[in-house]
Amino acid sequence: MSNPQQLRYSKEHEWLTDAVDGVATVGITEHAANALGDIVYVQLPEVGATVTAGQECGELESTKSVSELYSPVTGEVVEANQDVVDDPALVNTAPFEGGWLFKVRLSDEPGDLLSADEYTAFTAG
């Protein structure tokens, strides 16, 4: 399992792209998707909602369990990925591509996110 080098990662297993025009994309890692198993339901934050770093903002339900979704950053949700709501399996099959979850306009710089190498070491621990 490889974690894309250009992304940053939270200890709650979310990933974040670098912001473009103040907007970053959020998803869950392949590690988290594999741990959850087959995802059958995704609840994302609403467009226009404010999310707070480290706070719950949605949930992912799999055949094994329900897992809270935490925002790795603080800001306003500008887009939710309707494709994963319609086809939650995208989170399992393409967690770093089509399985992204939402886009957020950052209100401050993310703090304690990990590099790909740090996240890999964290999940190996």
Backbone as a chain_set.jsonl record, in Angstrom:
{"seq": "MSNPQQLRYSKEHEWLTDAVDGVATVGITEHAANALGDIVYVQLPEVGATVTAGQECGELESTKSVSELYSPVTGEVVEANQDVVDDPALVNTAPFEGGWLFKVRLSDEPGDLLSADEYTAFTAG", "coords": {"N": [[0.855, -1.163, 0.0], [0.649, 2.13, -0.929], [1.175, 5.497, -0.04], [0.31, 8.469, -1.507], [2.871, 10.808, -2.16], [2.461, 13.575, -2.425], [0.359, 14.289, -0.842], [-1.034, 15.236, 2.395], [-1.54, 13.904, 5.704], [-3.882, 12.871, 8.254], [-3.971, 11.743, 11.689], [-6.297, 10.478, 12.053], [-6.745, 9.192, 9.767], [-7.446, 10.551, 7.409], [-6.854, 12.162, 4.252], [-5.318, 15.01, 2.646], [-5.198, 17.372, 0.066], [-2.79, 19.744, -1.248], [-3.725, 23.142, -1.004], [-5.491, 24.778, -3.614], [-6.008, 27.865, -4.825], [-6.963, 28.373, -2.267], [-8.575, 26.194, -1.703], [-8.867, 22.862, -0.655], [-8.802, 19.289, -1.151], [-10.393, 16.527, 0.449], [-10.131, 13.2, 1.655], [-10.408, 9.687, 2.583], [-7.816, 7.472, 3.665], [-6.204, 4.722, 1.935], [-5.459, 2.798, 3.75], [-7.372, 3.213, 5.806], [-9.734, 2.692, 4.361], [-9.368, -0.016, 3.72], [-9.336, -1.104, 6.302], [-11.923, -0.571, 7.134], [-13.454, -2.152, 5.436], [-15.944, -3.24, 3.051], [-17.468, -0.4, 1.962], [-20.686, 0.865, 2.369], [-22.345, 3.013, 2.73], [-22.248, 6.536, 2.73], [-22.016, 9.501, 4.494], [-21.726, 12.836, 4.012], [-20.386, 16.125, 4.835], [-22.52, 19.012, 4.466], [-22.627, 21.21, 1.621], [-21.486, 24.462, 2.144], [-21.45, 24.197, 4.863], [-19.557, 24.634, 7.89], [-16.557, 23.132, 8.727], [-14.475, 21.77, 11.292], [-11.121, 21.38, 12.224], [-10.181, 18.193, 13.326], [-12.695, 17.593, 14.272], [-15.797, 15.752, 14.138], [-17.442, 15.231, 11.027], [-19.032, 13.781, 9.391], [-19.976, 10.443, 8.286], [-18.946, 7.067, 7.662], [-20.199, 4.067, 6.579], [-19.77, 0.635, 6.792], [-19.834, -2.854, 5.816], [-18.905, -3.96, 8.088], [-18.825, -2.03, 10.199], [-19.638, 1.245, 11.61], [-18.059, 4.261, 10.984], [-16.783, 7.312, 12.163], [-16.306, 10.332, 10.324], [-13.722, 12.582, 10.222], [-12.761, 15.987, 10.036], [-9.74, 17.089, 8.594], [-8.983, 19.687, 8.609], [-9.885, 23.193, 9.152], [-12.607, 24.991, 7.852], [-14.785, 26.065, 5.127], [-17.115, 23.968, 3.566], [-17.085, 23.447, 0.166], [-17.725, 21.74, -1.844], [-19.241, 18.568, -2.172], [-18.636, 15.158, -2.796], [-20.726, 13.793, -4.846], [-20.654, 11.454, -6.282], [-19.537, 9.463, -4.598], [-21.494, 9.289, -2.694], [-23.575, 8.24, -4.19], [-22.335, 5.889, -5.066], [-20.846, 4.27, -2.867], [-18.752, 2.388, -2.851], [-16.67, 3.398, -4.317], [-14.946, 4.629, -2.55], [-13.522, 2.514, -1.521], [-12.366, 1.385, -3.845], [-10.99, 3.423, -5.165], [-9.55, 5.292, -3.341], [-7.824, 7.509, -3.377], [-8.392, 8.829, -5.683], [-11.143, 8.92, -7.536], [-12.64, 8.436, -5.274], [-12.592, 10.546, -3.473], [-13.807, 12.761, -0.841], [-14.799, 15.404, 0.089], [-14.529, 18.957, -0.67], [-12.84, 21.736, 0.67], [-12.775, 25.137, 1.628], [-10.095, 26.567, 3.002], [-9.809, 28.005, 6.237], [-7.744, 28.423, 7.863], [-4.262, 27.548, 8.118], [-3.495, 24.098, 7.966], [-2.53, 22.236, 10.851], [-1.181, 19.869, 12.465], [-0.601, 17.846, 10.505], [0.565, 14.908, 8.8], [3.404, 13.915, 6.817], [3.627, 11.816, 3.865], [5.519, 9.767, 4.365], [5.706, 9.908, 7.159], [3.081, 9.233, 7.843], [2.931, 6.629, 6.833], [4.772, 5.359, 8.539], [3.4, 5.786, 10.945], [1.069, 4.208, 10.581], [2.2, 1.752, 10.399], [3.055, 1.251, 12.895]], "CA": [[0.0, 0.0, 0.0], [1.48, 3.322, -0.952], [0.495, 6.753, 0.233], [0.865, 9.483, -2.404], [3.804, 11.733, -1.499], [2.04, 14.971, -2.491], [-0.727, 14.517, 0.106], [-0.761, 15.243, 3.835], [-2.394, 12.908, 6.342], [-4.218, 13.046, 9.669], [-3.896, 10.511, 12.471], [-7.625, 9.854, 11.956], [-6.699, 8.491, 8.478], [-7.9, 11.346, 6.27], [-5.794, 12.804, 3.468], [-5.611, 16.379, 2.231], [-4.333, 17.896, -0.99], [-2.392, 21.137, -1.089], [-4.81, 24.036, -1.413], [-5.419, 25.519, -4.875], [-6.904, 29.013, -4.619], [-7.539, 28.277, -0.927], [-9.461, 25.032, -1.574], [-8.193, 21.566, -0.591], [-9.661, 18.113, -1.253], [-10.272, 15.617, 1.589], [-10.617, 11.833, 1.469], [-9.815, 8.788, 3.575], [-6.675, 6.744, 3.129], [-6.376, 3.323, 1.562], [-5.363, 2.06, 5.017], [-8.678, 3.301, 6.469], [-10.727, 2.007, 3.532], [-9.152, -1.454, 3.898], [-9.729, -1.46, 7.67], [-13.388, -0.52, 7.221], [-14.1, -3.168, 4.617], [-16.788, -2.727, 1.965], [-18.256, 0.758, 2.383], [-22.014, 0.776, 1.765], [-23.07, 4.271, 2.926], [-21.383, 7.672, 3.031], [-22.682, 10.762, 4.841], [-20.73, 13.9, 3.909], [-20.868, 17.431, 5.288], [-23.264, 19.774, 3.456], [-21.981, 22.375, 1.018], [-21.783, 25.653, 2.934], [-21.211, 23.917, 6.28], [-18.21, 24.858, 8.396], [-15.945, 21.984, 9.395], [-13.405, 22.154, 12.206], [-10.053, 20.38, 12.306], [-10.283, 17.24, 14.423], [-14.086, 17.377, 14.666], [-16.606, 14.883, 13.297], [-18.186, 15.981, 10.01], [-19.798, 12.832, 8.586], [-19.704, 9.065, 8.671], [-18.8, 6.022, 6.654], [-20.747, 2.811, 7.089], [-19.33, -0.523, 6.013], [-20.496, -4.092, 6.221], [-18.364, -4.312, 9.405], [-19.029, -1.056, 11.269], [-19.831, 2.647, 11.25], [-16.889, 5.025, 11.4], [-16.947, 8.757, 12.038], [-15.417, 11.049, 9.425], [-13.211, 13.78, 10.88], [-12.13, 16.932, 9.12], [-8.347, 17.355, 8.952], [-8.762, 21.134, 8.554], [-11.022, 24.059, 9.425], [-12.991, 25.799, 6.711], [-16.147, 25.931, 4.604], [-17.269, 22.942, 2.543], [-17.502, 24.053, -1.097], [-18.215, 20.68, -2.72], [-19.282, 17.202, -1.654], [-18.54, 14.237, -3.928], [-21.989, 13.056, -5.009], [-20.354, 10.124, -6.832], [-19.347, 8.478, -3.52], [-22.802, 9.105, -2.042], [-24.314, 7.329, -5.08], [-21.589, 4.63, -5.188], [-19.86, 4.294, -1.78], [-17.631, 1.481, -3.111], [-15.559, 4.191, -4.864], [-13.996, 4.911, -1.471], [-12.661, 1.331, -1.437], [-11.656, 1.071, -5.082], [-10.149, 4.546, -5.61], [-9.589, 6.256, -2.236], [-7.037, 8.717, -3.651], [-8.818, 9.425, -6.952], [-12.583, 9.175, -7.595], [-13.258, 8.238, -3.967], [-12.442, 11.699, -2.57], [-15.064, 12.98, -0.123], [-15.301, 16.776, -0.015], [-13.554, 20.026, -0.864], [-13.022, 22.73, 1.727], [-12.025, 26.393, 1.541], [-9.403, 26.629, 4.288], [-9.838, 29.268, 6.965], [-6.401, 28.565, 8.43], [-3.344, 26.507, 7.666], [-3.562, 22.881, 8.768], [-1.441, 22.165, 11.815], [-0.406, 18.668, 12.788], [-0.739, 16.794, 9.504], [1.77, 14.114, 8.579], [3.84, 13.648, 5.446], [3.351, 10.431, 3.465], [6.426, 8.872, 5.076], [5.306, 9.905, 8.574], [1.829, 8.487, 7.951], [3.265, 5.22, 6.632], [5.377, 4.91, 9.797], [2.327, 5.817, 11.95], [0.17, 3.063, 10.393], [2.979, 0.51, 10.57], [3.363, 1.191, 14.301]], "C": [[0.905, 1.231, 0.0], [0.615, 4.556, -0.747], [1.116, 7.825, -0.657], [1.663, 10.548, -1.658], [3.283, 13.168, -1.443], [0.922, 15.298, -1.494], [-0.202, 14.646, 1.525], [-1.848, 14.421, 4.52], [-2.669, 13.254, 7.801], [-4.07, 11.696, 10.378], [-5.25, 9.811, 12.545], [-7.814, 9.216, 10.583], [-7.411, 9.227, 7.333], [-6.68, 11.887, 5.537], [-6.287, 14.16, 2.982], [-4.646, 16.777, 1.128], [-3.824, 19.27, -0.572], [-3.529, 21.999, -1.616], [-4.491, 24.693, -2.755], [-6.46, 26.621, -4.765], [-7.648, 28.897, -3.294], [-8.418, 27.07, -0.686], [-8.637, 23.745, -1.62], [-9.23, 20.449, -0.663], [-9.336, 17.156, -0.107], [-10.812, 14.245, 1.193], [-10.104, 10.986, 2.626], [-8.752, 7.95, 2.889], [-7.051, 5.314, 2.738], [-6.329, 2.441, 2.809], [-6.722, 2.037, 5.715], [-9.745, 2.546, 5.686], [-10.599, 0.486, 3.687], [-9.606, -1.913, 5.278], [-11.25, -1.486, 7.819], [-14.049, -1.685, 6.511], [-14.99, -2.497, 3.579], [-17.698, -1.614, 2.469], [-19.57, 0.759, 1.615], [-22.81, 2.076, 1.898], [-22.077, 5.354, 3.317], [-22.261, 8.878, 3.348], [-21.599, 11.833, 4.885], [-21.278, 15.201, 4.481], [-21.554, 18.164, 4.132], [-22.412, 20.896, 2.889], [-22.436, 23.609, 1.799], [-21.557, 25.457, 4.422], [-19.765, 24.266, 6.638], [-17.746, 23.588, 9.094], [-14.762, 22.484, 10.215], [-12.396, 21.029, 12.306], [-10.233, 19.509, 13.543], [-11.694, 16.933, 14.869], [-14.81, 16.49, 13.655], [-17.388, 15.728, 12.28], [-19.001, 15.067, 9.102], [-19.542, 11.429, 9.081], [-19.629, 8.166, 7.456], [-19.297, 4.728, 7.283], [-20.295, 1.689, 6.172], [-20.12, -1.738, 6.465], [-20.04, -4.523, 7.614], [-18.792, -3.353, 10.506], [-19.382, 0.318, 10.7], [-18.643, 3.413, 11.807], [-17.16, 6.51, 11.187], [-15.918, 9.29, 11.042], [-15.025, 12.333, 10.129], [-12.578, 14.696, 9.842], [-10.683, 17.149, 9.547], [-8.028, 18.849, 9.029], [-10.033, 21.879, 8.94], [-11.322, 24.888, 8.185], [-14.432, 25.548, 6.308], [-16.171, 24.896, 3.489], [-17.815, 23.612, 1.273], [-18.012, 23.017, -2.097], [-18.192, 19.362, -1.971], [-19.328, 16.276, -2.866], [-19.797, 13.374, -4.006], [-21.74, 11.65, -5.539], [-20.178, 9.09, -5.725], [-20.624, 8.278, -2.711], [-23.612, 8.093, -2.853], [-23.667, 5.952, -5.163], [-20.483, 4.591, -4.13], [-18.648, 3.402, -2.008], [-16.443, 2.207, -3.732], [-14.507, 4.489, -3.803], [-13.031, 3.741, -1.316], [-11.795, 1.163, -2.674], [-10.712, 2.174, -5.527], [-10.085, 5.626, -4.537], [-8.839, 7.554, -2.507], [-7.444, 9.407, -4.961], [-10.306, 9.747, -6.877], [-13.297, 9.052, -6.275], [-13.034, 9.372, -2.985], [-13.803, 12.035, -1.967], [-15.619, 14.4, -0.246], [-14.157, 17.747, -0.223], [-13.893, 21.14, 0.112], [-12.165, 23.957, 1.447], [-11.418, 26.626, 2.923], [-9.538, 28.008, 4.926], [-8.537, 29.487, 7.728], [-5.544, 27.412, 7.934], [-3.465, 25.284, 8.566], [-2.325, 22.744, 9.651], [-0.668, 20.879, 11.814], [-0.591, 17.532, 11.787], [0.617, 16.15, 9.229], [2.123, 14.064, 7.105], [3.491, 12.188, 5.128], [4.236, 9.458, 4.229], [6.07, 8.784, 6.558], [4.02, 9.086, 8.776], [2.082, 6.992, 7.78], [3.871, 4.631, 7.904], [4.315, 4.822, 10.898], [1.436, 4.577, 11.814], [0.892, 1.73, 10.538], [3.191, 0.193, 12.054], [2.663, 0.143, 15.067]], "O": [[1.809, 1.351, 0.826], [-0.518, 4.636, -1.221], [2.32, 8.069, -0.577], [1.203, 11.112, -0.666], [3.62, 13.908, -0.518], [0.575, 16.467, -1.323], [0.916, 14.23, 1.83], [-2.944, 14.261, 3.983], [-1.833, 13.837, 8.492], [-4.049, 10.645, 9.738], [-5.346, 8.686, 13.037], [-8.906, 8.75, 10.26], [-7.915, 8.598, 6.402], [-5.61, 12.051, 6.124], [-7.487, 14.424, 2.914], [-3.439, 16.556, 1.229], [-4.362, 19.886, 0.348], [-4.213, 21.622, -2.567], [-3.359, 25.111, -2.998], [-7.652, 26.347, -4.628], [-8.817, 29.271, -3.197], [-8.96, 26.913, 0.408], [-7.811, 23.56, -2.514], [-10.386, 20.636, -0.285], [-8.176, 16.986, 0.266], [-11.817, 14.138, 0.49], [-9.449, 11.494, 3.536], [-8.791, 7.748, 1.675], [-8.078, 4.782, 3.16], [-7.065, 1.46, 2.914], [-7.177, 0.985, 6.164], [-10.566, 1.841, 6.272], [-11.606, -0.216, 3.775], [-10.194, -2.986, 5.415], [-11.796, -2.32, 8.541], [-15.1, -2.158, 6.944], [-14.809, -1.32, 3.266], [-18.583, -1.845, 3.293], [-19.587, 0.669, 0.388], [-23.844, 2.229, 1.247], [-21.179, 5.126, 4.128], [-23.143, 9.234, 2.566], [-20.67, 11.756, 5.689], [-22.492, 15.366, 4.6], [-21.212, 17.96, 2.967], [-21.575, 21.465, 3.589], [-23.624, 23.775, 2.078], [-21.48, 26.43, 5.171], [-18.87, 24.202, 5.795], [-18.449, 23.038, 9.942], [-14.133, 23.487, 9.878], [-12.765, 19.864, 12.455], [-10.412, 20.008, 14.654], [-11.89, 16.1, 15.753], [-14.478, 16.48, 12.47], [-17.921, 16.786, 12.612], [-19.601, 15.539, 8.136], [-18.969, 11.23, 10.152], [-20.165, 8.461, 6.388], [-18.872, 4.345, 8.372], [-20.414, 1.772, 4.949], [-20.955, -1.664, 7.367], [-20.692, -5.345, 8.257], [-19.092, -3.783, 11.62], [-19.419, 0.522, 9.487], [-18.265, 3.234, 12.965], [-17.7, 6.911, 10.157], [-14.809, 8.768, 10.934], [-15.885, 13.088, 10.582], [-11.941, 14.237, 8.894], [-10.415, 17.37, 10.728], [-6.941, 19.236, 9.46], [-11.111, 21.292, 9.043], [-10.415, 25.421, 7.546], [-15.198, 24.912, 7.032], [-15.346, 24.938, 2.576], [-18.864, 24.256, 1.3], [-18.657, 23.371, -3.084], [-17.253, 19.068, -1.231], [-19.991, 16.584, -3.857], [-19.913, 12.359, -3.321], [-22.531, 10.745, -5.274], [-20.619, 7.952, -5.88], [-20.82, 7.222, -2.11], [-24.253, 7.204, -2.292], [-24.366, 4.95, -5.315], [-19.319, 4.844, -4.442], [-17.601, 3.641, -1.406], [-15.322, 1.699, -3.687], [-13.32, 4.59, -4.11], [-11.855, 3.943, -1.014], [-10.614, 0.833, -2.564], [-9.722, 1.894, -6.203], [-10.512, 6.756, -4.775], [-9.173, 8.591, -1.934], [-6.895, 10.454, -5.304], [-10.7, 10.723, -6.239], [-14.434, 9.504, -6.142], [-13.256, 9.199, -1.787], [-14.836, 11.644, -2.509], [-16.771, 14.585, -0.639], [-12.99, 17.429, 0.007], [-15.06, 21.45, 0.353], [-10.995, 23.847, 1.08], [-12.138, 26.855, 3.894], [-9.403, 29.036, 4.262], [-8.256, 30.595, 8.186], [-6.05, 26.426, 7.398], [-3.529, 25.414, 9.789], [-1.216, 23.093, 9.246], [0.405, 20.805, 11.216], [-0.723, 16.374, 12.184], [1.667, 16.768, 9.404], [1.248, 14.158, 6.244], [3.108, 11.426, 6.015], [3.754, 8.426, 4.695], [6.125, 7.704, 7.147], [3.889, 8.346, 9.751], [1.509, 6.179, 8.505], [3.518, 3.521, 8.301], [4.331, 3.885, 11.697], [1.084, 3.959, 12.819], [0.261, 0.7, 10.772], [3.464, -0.946, 12.433], [2.868, 0.02, 16.275]]}, "num_chains": 1, "name": "protein.A"}
